Amino acid sequence: MVWSCCIPFCESKGNKGSKLKLHKFPLDKNRQTLWVKSIQNFEPSYIMKKSHYVCQCHFLSTDYELNNLLKKTAVPSVFSKSFKYNMKN
């Protein structure tokens, strides 16, 4: 199965074996709201769905722990009108 990043204009896709990290929205409603608001600052018409994922391209390197897990405080903050994960990275 292939998953796509939900960020508007992002063309990144990944599957279970790919190097691309895809993150589900947090279950915590307060953190979820922070994620949605951050995305809506970039694309005001964005509406979150439970099936949406955000790829690693939209997070800073400082948003990750030493073990490459996303920090609990991380919020997507990197946006562009054209984005595609380079699988050579």
TAPEHU-V449227 format. One record per residue. N is the residue number from 1. SS is DSSP state (H for helix, E for strand, C for the rest). OMEGA is omega in degrees with one decimal (999 if undefined). Layout:
BEGIN
n-><N & N>
ss-><SS & SS>
omega-><OMEGA & OMEGA>
END
This chain:
BEGIN
n-><1 & 2 & 3 & 4 & 5 & 6 & 7 & 8 & 9 & 10 & 11 & 12 & 13 & 14 & 15 & 16 & 17 & 18 & 19 & 20 & 21 & 22 & 23 & 24 & 25 & 26 & 27 & 28 & 29 & 30 & 31 & 32 & 33 & 34 & 35 & 36 & 37 & 38 & 39 & 40 & 41 & 42 & 43 & 44 & 45 & 46 & 47 & 48 & 49 & 50 & 51 & 52 & 53 & 54 & 55 & 56 & 57 & 58 & 59 & 60 & 61 & 62 & 63 & 64 & 65 & 66 & 67 & 68 & 69 & 70 & 71 & 72 & 73 & 74 & 75 & 76 & 77 & 78 & 79 & 80 & 81 & 82 & 83 & 84 & 85 & 86 & 87 & 88 & 89>
ss-><C & C & E & E & E & C & C & C & C & E & C & C & E & E & C & C & C & C & C & C & C & E & E & E & C & C & C & C & H & H & H & H & H & H & H & H & H & H & H & H & H & H & C & C & C & C & C & C & C & C & C & C & E & E & E & H & H & H & C & C & H & H & H & E & C & C & C & C & C & E & C & C & C & C & C & C & C & C & C & C & C & C & E & C & C & C & C & C & C>
omega-><179.4 & 177.1 & 179.1 & 174.3 & -176.8 & -178.0 & 179.0 & 179.4 & 177.9 & -179.2 & -177.2 & 178.1 & 178.7 & 174.7 & -173.9 & -177.4 & -175.4 & 177.8 & -178.2 & 176.4 & 175.4 & -175.1 & 173.3 & 176.2 & 179.1 & 176.6 & 178.5 & -174.7 & 179.5 & 178.2 & 177.9 & 178.7 & 177.3 & 178.7 & -177.3 & -179.5 & 178.1 & 178.5 & -179.5 & 173.6 & 177.9 & -178.5 & -173.6 & -177.3 & -177.4 & 174.5 & -178.7 & 171.3 & -178.8 & -177.0 & -176.9 & 175.5 & 173.6 & -177.6 & -176.1 & -179.1 & -175.0 & 177.8 & 175.5 & 177.8 & 179.2 & 176.6 & -177.6 & 173.8 & 177.8 & -179.7 & 178.5 & 173.0 & 179.7 & 178.0 & 179.3 & -178.0 & -175.7 & 176.8 & 178.2 & -175.1 & -178.1 & -176.3 & 179.0 & 178.1 & 174.3 & -175.4 & 173.0 & 179.3 & 178.1 & -175.3 & 178.2 & -179.8 & 999>
END
